[in-house]
Amino acid sequence: ELGEVRYIHSHRLGLGKFHTENDALWDLAPHDLSMILAITGTEPIEVRGEGAALLDNLSDFAHLHMRFPNGLRSHLFTSRLNPYRERRLTVVGTKAMAVFDDVEPWERKLAVYRHAVWQDSGQWAFTTNEPSYVAVAQGMPLTRELEH
């Protein structure tokens, strides 16, 4: 439905949960990283990351950039020094874009935007559309996985 996936980015941000054994990347990124790897179906050929420790010796925020064999790019941003909670994964395809927002209520967690971008006489043009929402099974993902 999305067409060929070209770009994936995720934000997993919030304030607090300061662990003494894990930095923001290890604490927050595994969830989104596993989704990105499941969507791409392959491992990245290039990974770059950066973080910064602002409160102690563990990174409080981190960026992770990945490049995949088919040219797809991905960016993860994690932070535990953010004034609001954000848990969002965006997938940009050639036909549509999808956003999984884990902060939204169940009926609005997965939105599909059928936006279009094309070139017209050497200029880029685009249309935007209201999102349609896709039903998501309620419950904690790990709990549902263990029930299978």
DSSP file (Angstrom, degrees, kcal/mol; ACC not computed):
  #  RESIDUE AA STRUCTURE BP1 BP2  ACC     N-H-->O    O-->H-N    N-H-->O    O-->H-N    TCO  KAPPA ALPHA  PHI   PSI    X-CA   Y-CA   Z-CA
    1    1 A E              0   0    0      0, 0.0     3,-0.1     0, 0.0    92,-0.1   0.000 360.0 360.0 360.0 -30.6    0.0    0.0    0.0
    2    2 A L        -     0   0    0      1,-0.3    93,-2.9    93,-0.1    94,-1.5   0.620 360.0-140.9 -86.2 -12.8    2.9    2.4    0.7
    3    3 A G        -     0   0    0     91,-0.2     2,-0.4    92,-0.2    -1,-0.3  -0.554  62.4  -6.8  81.7-156.0    4.8    1.5   -2.5
    4    4 A E  S    S-     0   0    0     -2,-0.2    90,-1.0    -3,-0.1     2,-0.3  -0.621  79.1-123.8 -75.8 125.9    8.6    1.2   -2.3
    5    5 A V  E     +A   93   0A   0     -2,-0.4    88,-0.3    88,-0.2     3,-0.1  -0.559  37.6 167.9 -73.5 127.8    9.8    2.3    1.1
    6    6 A R  E     +     0   0A   0     86,-3.2    67,-1.7     1,-0.3     2,-0.3   0.709  59.7  13.5-110.0 -31.2   12.3    5.2    0.7
    7    7 A Y  E     -Ab  92  73A   0     85,-1.6    85,-3.3    65,-0.2     2,-0.4  -0.996  52.7-171.6-154.4 139.8   12.8    6.6    4.2
    8    8 A I  E     +Ab  91  74A   0     65,-1.9    67,-2.1    -2,-0.3     2,-0.4  -1.000  10.5 175.0-133.4 132.6   12.0    5.7    7.8
    9    9 A H  E     -Ab  90  75A   0     81,-2.3    81,-3.4    -2,-0.4     2,-0.4  -0.995   6.4-168.6-137.2 150.1   12.4    8.0   10.8
   10   10 A S  E     -Ab  89  76A   0     65,-2.4    67,-2.0    -2,-0.4     2,-0.4  -0.981  10.2-162.2-137.2 148.3   11.5    7.5   14.4
   11   11 A H  E     +Ab  88  77A   0     77,-2.8    77,-2.7    -2,-0.4     2,-0.5  -0.996   9.8 174.9-126.7 123.2   11.3    9.7   17.5
   12   12 A R  E     +Ab  87  78A   0     65,-2.5    67,-1.7    -2,-0.4     2,-0.3  -0.868  27.2 154.1-128.9  96.2   11.2    8.1   20.9
   13   13 A L  E     +Ab  86  79A   0     73,-2.8    73,-2.2    -2,-0.5     2,-0.3  -0.826   4.2 126.3-127.7 156.9   11.4   11.0   23.4
   14   14 A G  E     -     0   0A   0     65,-1.2    68,-1.9    -2,-0.3     2,-0.5  -0.973  50.4 -88.3 175.5-176.2   10.3   11.8   26.9
   15   15 A L  E    S-A   81   0A   0     -2,-0.3     2,-0.2    66,-0.2    66,-0.2  -0.971  79.6  -0.8-119.0 125.4   11.4   13.1   30.2
   16   16 A G        +     0   0    0     64,-1.8     3,-0.2    -2,-0.5    -2,-0.1  -0.616  54.3 121.4 106.8-161.6   12.8   10.8   32.9
   17   17 A K        -     0   0    0     -2,-0.2     2,-1.1     1,-0.2    -1,-0.1   0.968  45.7-172.7  52.5  59.3   13.5    7.1   33.4
   18   18 A F        -     0   0    0     -3,-0.0     2,-0.3     2,-0.0    -1,-0.2  -0.707   2.6-165.3 -86.0  99.2   17.1    7.8   34.0
   19   19 A H        -     0   0    0     -2,-1.1     8,-0.1     3,-0.3    39,-0.1  -0.608  18.2-148.1 -85.3 144.3   18.8    4.4   34.2
   20   20 A T  S    S+     0   0    0     -2,-0.3    -1,-0.1     1,-0.2     3,-0.1   0.615  95.8  43.4 -86.4 -12.3   22.2    4.1   35.6
   21   21 A E  S    S+     0   0    0      1,-0.1     2,-0.4     2,-0.1    -1,-0.2   0.632 111.6  47.9-108.0 -16.1   23.2    1.2   33.4
   22   22 A N        -     0   0    0     36,-0.1    -3,-0.3     4,-0.0    -1,-0.1  -0.967  67.8-140.1-129.4 142.3   21.9    2.2   29.9
   23   23 A D     >  -     0   0    0     -2,-0.4     4,-2.3    -5,-0.1     5,-0.2  -0.285  43.5 -88.0 -86.4-178.4   22.1    5.4   27.9
   24   24 A A  H  >>S+     0   0    0     35,-2.7     4,-2.4     1,-0.2     5,-0.6   0.846 125.6  52.4 -61.8 -35.6   19.2    6.8   25.9
   25   25 A L  H  >5S+     0   0    0      2,-0.2     4,-2.0     1,-0.2    -1,-0.2   0.962 114.8  39.2 -66.7 -51.2   20.1    4.8   22.8
   26   26 A W  H  45S+     0   0    0      1,-0.2    -2,-0.2     2,-0.2    -1,-0.2   0.817 120.4  47.2 -68.7 -30.2   20.2    1.4   24.5
   27   27 A D  H  <5S+     0   0    0     -4,-2.3    -2,-0.2     2,-0.1    -1,-0.2   0.886 129.0  16.6 -77.6 -40.2   17.2    2.3   26.6
   28   28 A L  H >X5S+     0   0    0     -4,-2.4     4,-0.6    -5,-0.2     3,-0.5   0.765 111.9  65.0-109.5 -31.0   14.9    3.7   23.9
   29   29 A A  H 3X<S+     0   0    0     -4,-2.0     4,-3.0    -5,-0.6     5,-0.3   0.775  79.9  77.1 -74.6 -27.9   16.0    2.7   20.4
   30   30 A P  H 3> S+     0   0    0      0, 0.0     4,-2.2     0, 0.0    -1,-0.2   0.846  93.4  53.7 -54.7 -35.8   15.6   -1.1   20.4
   31   31 A H  H <> S+     0   0    0     -3,-0.5     4,-1.5     2,-0.2    -2,-0.2   0.962 116.3  36.7 -61.8 -51.9   11.8   -0.9   20.0
   32   32 A D  H  X S+     0   0    0     -4,-0.6     4,-2.6     1,-0.2    -1,-0.2   0.868 113.8  57.0 -71.7 -36.3   12.1    1.3   16.9
   33   33 A L  H  X S+     0   0    0     -4,-3.0     4,-2.5     1,-0.2    -1,-0.2   0.906 106.0  50.5 -60.7 -41.7   15.2   -0.4   15.6
   34   34 A S  H  X S+     0   0    0     -4,-2.2     4,-1.9    -5,-0.3    -1,-0.2   0.879 111.0  49.1 -65.7 -36.3   13.4   -3.8   15.6
   35   35 A M  H  X S+     0   0    0     -4,-1.5     4,-2.4     2,-0.2    -2,-0.2   0.920 111.2  49.6 -67.0 -42.5   10.4   -2.2   13.7
   36   36 A I  H  X S+     0   0    0     -4,-2.6     4,-2.6     1,-0.2     5,-0.3   0.923 111.8  47.8 -62.5 -44.3   12.8   -0.6   11.1
   37   37 A L  H  X S+     0   0    0     -4,-2.5     4,-2.1     1,-0.2     5,-0.4   0.867 111.8  50.7 -65.8 -35.5   14.6   -3.9   10.5
   38   38 A A  H  < S+     0   0    0     -4,-1.9    -2,-0.2    -5,-0.2    -1,-0.2   0.899 112.6  46.7 -67.1 -40.1   11.3   -5.8   10.2
   39   39 A I  H  < S+     0   0    0     -4,-2.4    -2,-0.2     1,-0.2    -1,-0.2   0.920 118.1  40.6 -68.2 -43.9   10.0   -3.2    7.6
   40   40 A T  H  < S-     0   0    0     -4,-2.6    -2,-0.2    -5,-0.2    -1,-0.2   0.814  90.6-148.8 -76.6 -29.5   13.3   -3.2    5.6
   41   41 A G     <  +     0   0    0     -4,-2.1     2,-0.3    -5,-0.3    -3,-0.1   0.659  68.7  70.6  70.2  14.8   13.8   -7.0    5.8
   42   42 A T  S    S-     0   0    0     -5,-0.4    -1,-0.2     0, 0.0    -2,-0.2  -0.945  83.9-100.9-151.9 169.7   17.5   -6.5    5.7
   43   43 A E        -     0   0    0     -2,-0.3     2,-0.0    -3,-0.1    -6,-0.0  -0.694  43.7-102.0 -95.7 151.8   20.4   -5.2    7.7
   44   44 A P        -     0   0    0      0, 0.0    24,-0.3     0, 0.0     3,-0.1  -0.340  15.4-152.3 -69.3 152.9   22.0   -1.7    7.1
   45   45 A I  S    S+     0   0    0     22,-2.9     2,-0.3     1,-0.3    23,-0.2   0.547  85.0  31.4 -98.7 -12.0   25.2   -1.4    5.2
   46   46 A E  E     -C   67   0A   0     21,-1.6    21,-2.3     2,-0.0     2,-0.4  -0.983  64.2-178.3-146.4 134.6   26.2    1.8    7.0
   47   47 A V  E     +C   66   0A   0     -2,-0.3     2,-0.4    19,-0.2    19,-0.2  -0.998   3.0 176.6-134.2 129.4   25.4    3.0   10.6
   48   48 A R  E     +C   65   0A   0     17,-2.7    17,-3.6    -2,-0.4     2,-0.3  -0.990   8.6 176.7-129.5 141.3   26.4    6.3   12.1
   49   49 A G  E     -C   64   0A   0     -2,-0.4     2,-0.3    15,-0.2    15,-0.2  -0.971  12.5-177.2-143.9 158.6   25.4    7.5   15.5
   50   50 A E  E     +C   63   0A   0     13,-2.3    13,-3.3    -2,-0.3     2,-0.3  -0.976   9.5 165.6-153.8 141.8   26.0   10.3   17.9
   51   51 A G  E     -C   62   0A   0     -2,-0.3     2,-0.4    11,-0.3    11,-0.2  -0.918  19.0-143.3-146.7 173.4   24.9   11.0   21.4
   52   52 A A  E     -C   61   0A   0      9,-1.8     8,-3.0    -2,-0.3     9,-1.1  -0.990   9.9-140.8-147.2 136.7   25.6   13.4   24.3
   53   53 A A        +     0   0    0     -2,-0.4     6,-0.2     6,-0.3    -2,-0.0  -0.866  29.9 162.1 -95.0 114.5   25.7   13.0   28.1
   54   54 A L  S    S+     0   0    0     -2,-0.7    -1,-0.2     4,-0.4     5,-0.1   0.702  74.6  30.2-104.6 -26.6   24.3   16.1   29.6
   55   55 A L  S    S-     0   0    0      3,-0.4     2,-0.2     1,-0.0     4,-0.1   0.792 129.8 -23.6-104.4 -37.0   23.5   15.0   33.1
   56   56 A D  S    S-     0   0    0      2,-0.5     4,-0.1     0, 0.0    -1,-0.0  -0.524  94.4 -54.0-148.9-144.3   26.1   12.3   33.9
   57   57 A N  S    S+     0   0    0     -2,-0.2     2,-0.4     2,-0.1    -4,-0.1   0.382 106.7  81.4 -93.1   5.0   28.3    9.9   32.0
   58   58 A L  S    S-     0   0    0    -36,-0.1    -2,-0.5    -6,-0.1    -3,-0.4  -0.894  90.7-100.3-111.3 141.2   25.5    8.2   29.9
   59   59 A S        -     0   0    0     -2,-0.4   -35,-2.7    -6,-0.2    -6,-0.3  -0.339  26.6-167.5 -60.2 131.2   24.1    9.8   26.7
   60   60 A D  S    S+     0   0    0     -8,-3.0    20,-2.7     1,-0.2    21,-0.4   0.629  76.8  20.0 -94.3 -18.5   20.8   11.5   27.4
   61   61 A F  E     -CD  52  79A   0     -9,-1.1    -9,-1.8    18,-0.2     2,-0.3  -0.984  69.6-177.5-144.6 156.1   20.0   11.8   23.7
   62   62 A A  E     -CD  51  78A   0     16,-2.6    16,-2.8    -2,-0.3     2,-0.4  -0.996  15.7-151.8-154.0 148.3   21.2   10.0   20.6
   63   63 A H  E     -CD  50  77A   0    -13,-3.3   -13,-2.3    -2,-0.3     2,-0.4  -0.953  11.7-169.3-117.5 140.8   20.8   10.0   16.8
   64   64 A L  E     -CD  49  76A   0     12,-2.3    12,-2.7    -2,-0.4     2,-0.4  -0.982   1.6-168.8-133.6 121.4   21.3    6.9   14.7
   65   65 A H  E     -CD  48  75A   0    -17,-3.6   -17,-2.7    -2,-0.4     2,-0.4  -0.914   7.7-174.7-110.8 135.7   21.5    7.1   10.9
   66   66 A M  E     -CD  47  74A   0      8,-2.6     8,-2.3    -2,-0.4     2,-0.4  -0.976  13.5-160.9-131.9 145.7   21.3    4.0    8.8
   67   67 A R  E     -CD  46  73A   0    -21,-2.3   -22,-2.9    -2,-0.4   -21,-1.6  -0.991  15.5-154.0-123.7 134.4   21.7    3.3    5.1
   68   68 A F    >   -     0   0    0      4,-2.6     3,-2.3    -2,-0.4   -25,-0.0  -0.643  30.5-102.9-108.3 162.6   20.4    0.1    3.5
   69   69 A P  T 3  S+     0   0    0      0, 0.0    -1,-0.1     0, 0.0    -2,-0.0   0.806 119.4  53.3 -55.3 -33.6   21.4   -1.9    0.4
   70   70 A N  T 3  S-     0   0    0      1,-0.1     3,-0.1     2,-0.0    -3,-0.0   0.374 124.0 -99.9 -85.4   6.3   18.5   -0.6   -1.7
   71   71 A G  S <  S+     0   0    0     -3,-2.3    -1,-0.1     1,-0.3   -65,-0.0   0.277  74.2 146.5  95.3 -11.1   19.3    3.0   -0.9
   72   72 A L        -     0   0    0    -67,-0.1    -4,-2.6    -5,-0.1     2,-0.3  -0.309  34.1-152.3 -59.3 141.2   16.7    3.4    1.9
   73   73 A R  E     -bD   7  67A   0    -67,-1.7   -65,-1.9    -6,-0.2     2,-0.3  -0.868  11.0-170.1-116.2 151.8   17.7    5.7    4.7
   74   74 A S  E     -bD   8  66A   0     -8,-2.3    -8,-2.6    -2,-0.3     2,-0.4  -0.996   5.8-168.5-142.6 146.5   16.6    5.7    8.3
   75   75 A H  E     -bD   9  65A   0    -67,-2.1   -65,-2.4    -2,-0.3     2,-0.4  -0.992   1.9-169.1-137.9 127.9   17.0    8.0   11.2
   76   76 A L  E     -bD  10  64A   0    -12,-2.7   -12,-2.3    -2,-0.4     2,-0.4  -0.950   1.9-170.5-114.4 137.1   16.3    7.3   14.9
   77   77 A F  E     +bD  11  63A   0    -67,-2.0   -65,-2.5    -2,-0.4     2,-0.4  -0.989   7.8 178.3-127.4 122.6   16.2   10.1   17.5
   78   78 A T  E     +bD  12  62A   0    -16,-2.8   -16,-2.6    -2,-0.4     2,-0.3  -0.952   4.8 164.6-123.0 143.8   16.0    9.2   21.2
   79   79 A S  E     -bD  13  61A   0    -67,-1.7   -65,-1.2    -2,-0.4   -18,-0.2  -0.962  30.0-171.0-156.6 139.2   16.0   11.5   24.2
   80   80 A R  S    S+     0   0    0    -20,-2.7   -64,-1.8    -2,-0.3   -19,-0.1   0.144  87.3  69.8-111.4  16.4   15.1   11.3   27.8
   81   81 A L  E    S+A   15   0A   0    -21,-0.4   -66,-0.2   -66,-0.2    -1,-0.2  -0.499  70.7 119.1-124.9  60.4   15.5   15.1   28.2
   82   82 A N  E     -     0   0A   0    -68,-1.9    -3,-0.0    -3,-0.2     4,-0.0  -0.978  63.7-134.4-127.4 138.5   12.4   16.2   26.2
   83   83 A P  E    S+     0   0A   0      0, 0.0     2,-0.3     0, 0.0   -68,-0.1   0.667  88.4  38.0 -71.0 -14.6    9.5   18.2   27.6
   84   84 A Y  E    S-     0   0A   0    -70,-0.1     2,-0.5     2,-0.0    -3,-0.0  -0.934  85.9-108.5-134.7 158.5    6.9   15.9   26.1
   85   85 A R  E     +     0   0A   0     -2,-0.3     2,-0.4   -71,-0.1   -71,-0.2  -0.726  38.0 174.1 -87.5 128.0    6.4   12.2   25.4
   86   86 A E  E     +A   13   0A   0    -73,-2.2   -73,-2.8    -2,-0.5     2,-0.3  -0.994  16.0 170.2-138.0 130.9    6.7   11.2   21.7
   87   87 A R  E     +A   12   0A   0     -2,-0.4    15,-2.7   -75,-0.2    16,-0.4  -0.743  28.9 149.0-136.5  83.5    6.7    7.6   20.3
   88   88 A R  E     -AE  11 101A   0    -77,-2.7   -77,-2.8    -2,-0.3     2,-0.4  -0.971  27.8-173.4-132.6 133.4    6.4    8.0   16.6
   89   89 A L  E     -AE  10 100A   0     11,-2.4    11,-3.0    -2,-0.4     2,-0.4  -0.994  12.2-165.8-122.6 125.4    7.6    6.0   13.6
   90   90 A T  E     -AE   9  99A   0    -81,-3.4   -81,-2.3    -2,-0.4     2,-0.5  -0.943   4.1-166.7-116.4 131.3    7.1    7.4   10.1
   91   91 A V  E     -AE   8  98A   0      7,-3.0     7,-2.6    -2,-0.4     2,-0.6  -0.975   6.5-159.1-119.0 122.0    7.5    5.3    6.9
   92   92 A V  E     +AE   7  97A   0    -85,-3.3   -86,-3.2    -2,-0.5   -85,-1.6  -0.896  17.2 174.9-106.3 118.1    7.7    7.2    3.6
   93   93 A G  E     -A    5   0A   0      3,-2.2   -88,-0.2    -2,-0.6   -90,-0.2  -0.609  45.0-105.3-113.3 176.0    6.9    5.2    0.5
   94   94 A T  S    S+     0   0    0    -90,-1.0    23,-0.3    -2,-0.2   -91,-0.2   0.695 119.3  28.5 -74.9 -18.8    6.5    6.0   -3.2
   95   95 A K  S    S-     0   0    0    -93,-2.9     2,-0.3     1,-0.3   -92,-0.2   0.671 130.4  -7.7-113.1 -25.6    2.7    5.8   -3.0
   96   96 A A        -     0   0    0    -94,-1.5    -3,-2.2    18,-0.1     2,-0.4  -0.963  57.7-124.1-161.9 172.0    1.8    6.7    0.6
   97   97 A M  E     -EF  92 113A   0     16,-2.8    16,-3.8    -2,-0.3     2,-0.4  -0.973  19.2-158.0-128.8 143.1    3.2    7.5    4.0
   98   98 A A  E     -EF  91 112A   0     -7,-2.6    -7,-3.0    -2,-0.4     2,-0.4  -0.953   2.8-164.8-124.9 143.7    2.4    5.8    7.3
   99   99 A V  E     -EF  90 111A   0     12,-2.8    12,-2.7    -2,-0.4     2,-0.7  -0.986   4.6-164.0-129.0 121.9    2.8    7.0   10.9
  100  100 A F  E     -EF  89 110A   0    -11,-3.0   -11,-2.4    -2,-0.4     2,-0.6  -0.931  12.5-176.7-102.1 115.1    2.6    4.8   13.9
  101  101 A D  E >   -E   88   0A   0      8,-3.0     3,-1.2    -2,-0.7   -13,-0.2  -0.906  11.6-170.9-117.2 102.1    2.1    7.1   17.0
  102  102 A D  T 3  S+     0   0    0    -15,-2.7   -14,-0.1    -2,-0.6    -1,-0.1   0.532  83.2  62.9 -74.4  -5.4    2.1    5.0   20.2
  103  103 A V  T 3  S+     0   0    0    -16,-0.4    -1,-0.3     6,-0.1     3,-0.1   0.709  88.4  87.5 -87.0 -22.9    1.0    8.0   22.2
  104  104 A E  S <  S-     0   0    0     -3,-1.2     5,-0.1     1,-0.1    -4,-0.0  -0.265  94.0 -88.2 -71.6 160.7   -2.3    8.3   20.3
  105  105 A P    >   -     0   0    0      0, 0.0     3,-2.4     0, 0.0     4,-0.4  -0.280  48.4 -98.3 -63.4 159.4   -5.5    6.3   21.4
  106  106 A W  G >  S+     0   0    0      1,-0.3     3,-1.1     2,-0.2     4,-0.4   0.837 122.2  55.5 -50.8 -41.3   -5.8    2.8   19.8
  107  107 A E  G 3  S+     0   0    0      1,-0.2    -1,-0.3     2,-0.1    -3,-0.0   0.596 116.7  36.6 -73.4  -8.1   -8.1    3.9   17.0
  108  108 A R  G <  S+     0   0    0     -3,-2.4    -1,-0.2    -7,-0.1    -2,-0.2   0.207  84.3 102.7-125.7  14.2   -5.6    6.6   15.8
  109  109 A K  S <  S+     0   0    0     -3,-1.1    -8,-3.0    -4,-0.4     2,-0.6   0.877  82.4  44.6 -68.3 -37.6   -2.3    4.9   16.4
  110  110 A L  E    S+FG 100 134A   0     24,-0.6    24,-2.6    -4,-0.4     2,-0.4  -0.922  70.7 178.2-116.5 112.1   -1.7    3.9   12.7
  111  111 A A  E     -FG  99 133A   0    -12,-2.7   -12,-2.8    -2,-0.6     2,-0.5  -0.909  14.0-156.9-113.9 138.0   -2.4    6.6   10.1
  112  112 A V  E     -FG  98 132A   0     20,-3.1    20,-2.4    -2,-0.4     2,-0.6  -0.969   5.6-162.4-115.6 125.2   -1.9    6.3    6.4
  113  113 A Y  E     -F   97   0A   0    -16,-3.8   -16,-2.8    -2,-0.5     2,-1.1  -0.930   8.5-157.0-107.5 119.8   -1.4    9.5    4.4
  114  114 A R        +     0   0    0     -2,-0.6     2,-0.1    16,-0.4   -18,-0.1  -0.399  36.0 156.2 -93.5  57.6   -2.0    9.1    0.6
  115  115 A H        -     0   0    0     -2,-1.1     2,-0.4    14,-0.1    13,-0.2  -0.470  27.8-151.0 -76.9 154.6    0.1   12.1   -0.2
  116  116 A A  E     -H  127   0B   0     11,-1.6    11,-2.2    -2,-0.1     2,-0.4  -0.988  12.3-172.2-131.1 141.9    1.7   12.3   -3.7
  117  117 A V  E     +H  126   0B   0     -2,-0.4     2,-0.3   -23,-0.3     9,-0.2  -1.000  19.0 153.3-131.4 132.6    4.9   14.0   -4.9
  118  118 A W  E     -H  125   0B   0      7,-2.3     7,-3.4    -2,-0.4     2,-0.5  -0.958  42.2-106.3-151.7 167.4    5.8   14.3   -8.6
  119  119 A Q  E     -H  124   0B   0     -2,-0.3     2,-0.4     5,-0.2     5,-0.2  -0.877  30.6-176.3-103.2 131.5    7.8   16.4  -11.0
  120  120 A D  E >  S-H  123   0B   0      3,-3.7     3,-1.8    -2,-0.5    -2,-0.0  -0.963  71.6 -23.3-131.1 112.8    5.9   18.7  -13.4
  121  121 A S  T 3  S-     0   0    0     -2,-0.4    -1,-0.1     1,-0.3     3,-0.1   0.885 127.6 -49.2  53.4  43.3    7.8   20.7  -16.0
  122  122 A G  T 3  S+     0   0    0      1,-0.2     2,-0.4     0, 0.0    -1,-0.3   0.428 121.3 103.9  80.9  -1.8   10.9   20.5  -13.9
  123  123 A Q  E <  S-H  120   0B   0     -3,-1.8    -3,-3.7     0, 0.0     2,-0.4  -0.876  72.6-118.9-113.2 145.6    9.2   21.6  -10.7
  124  124 A W  E     -H  119   0B   0     -2,-0.4     2,-0.3    -5,-0.2    -5,-0.2  -0.666  34.4-178.0 -82.6 135.9    8.2   19.5   -7.8
  125  125 A A  E     -H  118   0B   0     -7,-3.4    -7,-2.3    -2,-0.4     2,-0.3  -0.888   2.3-178.8-128.5 160.3    4.5   19.3   -7.0
  126  126 A F  E     -H  117   0B   0     -2,-0.3     2,-0.3    -9,-0.2    -9,-0.2  -0.993  16.2-151.3-155.5 158.6    2.6   17.6   -4.3
  127  127 A T  E     -H  116   0B   0    -11,-2.2   -11,-1.6    -2,-0.3     2,-0.4  -0.954  13.6-151.3-126.9 152.2   -0.9   16.9   -2.9
  128  128 A T        -     0   0    0     -2,-0.3     2,-0.3   -13,-0.2   -13,-0.1  -0.930  10.8-171.5-122.3 150.6   -1.9   16.2    0.7
  129  129 A N        -     0   0    0     -2,-0.4   -14,-0.1     3,-0.0     3,-0.1  -0.938  33.3 -95.8-135.1 156.4   -4.8   14.2    1.9
  130  130 A E        -     0   0    0     -2,-0.3   -16,-0.4     1,-0.1     2,-0.1  -0.430  53.1-102.8 -66.5 148.3   -6.4   13.6    5.3
  131  131 A P        -     0   0    0      0, 0.0     2,-0.4     0, 0.0   -18,-0.2  -0.365  23.4-143.6 -73.4 153.0   -5.1   10.4    6.9
  132  132 A S  E     -G  112   0A   0    -20,-2.4   -20,-3.1    -3,-0.1     2,-0.4  -0.913  20.9-130.9-108.3 147.2   -7.0    7.2    7.1
  133  133 A Y  E     -G  111   0A   0     -2,-0.4     2,-0.4   -22,-0.2   -22,-0.2  -0.823  11.6-151.0-106.5 137.2   -6.7    5.2   10.2
  134  134 A V  E     -G  110   0A   0    -24,-2.6   -24,-0.6    -2,-0.4   -25,-0.1  -0.874  27.4-109.5-106.7 133.8   -5.9    1.5   10.3
  135  135 A A        -     0   0    0     -2,-0.4     2,-0.4   -26,-0.1   -28,-0.1  -0.374  32.5-161.9 -63.8 136.0   -7.1   -0.7   13.1
  136  136 A V        -     0   0    0    -30,-0.3     2,-0.1    -2,-0.1   -27,-0.1  -0.974  26.1-109.2-120.7 133.7   -4.4   -1.9   15.4
  137  137 A A        -     0   0    0     -2,-0.4     2,-0.1     1,-0.1     0, 0.0  -0.412  39.3-122.6 -62.2 130.9   -4.8   -4.9   17.8
  138  138 A Q        +     0   0    0     -2,-0.1     2,-0.2     2,-0.0    -1,-0.1  -0.420  65.4  63.4 -76.2 150.9   -4.9   -3.6   21.4
  139  139 A G  S    S-     0   0    0     -2,-0.1     3,-0.0     4,-0.0    -2,-0.0  -0.443  91.6 -53.1 122.4 165.6   -2.5   -4.8   24.0
  140  140 A M     >  -     0   0    0     -2,-0.2     4,-2.4     1,-0.1     5,-0.2  -0.598  46.9-135.4 -74.6 129.7    1.2   -4.8   24.7
  141  141 A P  H  > S+     0   0    0      0, 0.0     4,-2.4     0, 0.0     5,-0.2   0.879 103.3  49.2 -56.3 -42.8    3.1   -6.2   21.7
  142  142 A L  H  > S+     0   0    0      2,-0.2     4,-2.2     1,-0.2     5,-0.2   0.897 111.0  50.2 -66.7 -38.4    5.4   -8.4   23.7
  143  143 A T  H  > S+     0   0    0      2,-0.2     4,-1.4     1,-0.2    -1,-0.2   0.925 111.7  48.1 -62.8 -44.9    2.5   -9.9   25.6
  144  144 A R  H  X S+     0   0    0     -4,-2.4     4,-0.5     1,-0.2    -2,-0.2   0.887 110.6  52.1 -63.4 -38.8    0.7  -10.6   22.4
  145  145 A E  H >< S+     0   0    0     -4,-2.4     3,-1.1     1,-0.2    -1,-0.2   0.905 108.5  50.3 -64.1 -41.4    3.8  -12.2   20.9
  146  146 A L  H 3< S+     0   0    0     -4,-2.2    -1,-0.2     1,-0.2    -2,-0.2   0.770 102.5  62.0 -68.6 -25.7    4.2  -14.5   24.0
  147  147 A E  H 3<        0   0    0     -4,-1.4    -1,-0.2     1,-0.2    -2,-0.2   0.650 360.0 360.0 -74.8 -14.8    0.6  -15.6   23.7
  148  148 A H    <<        0   0    0     -3,-1.1    -1,-0.2    -4,-0.5    -2,-0.2   0.465 360.0 360.0 -81.9 360.0    1.2  -17.1   20.2
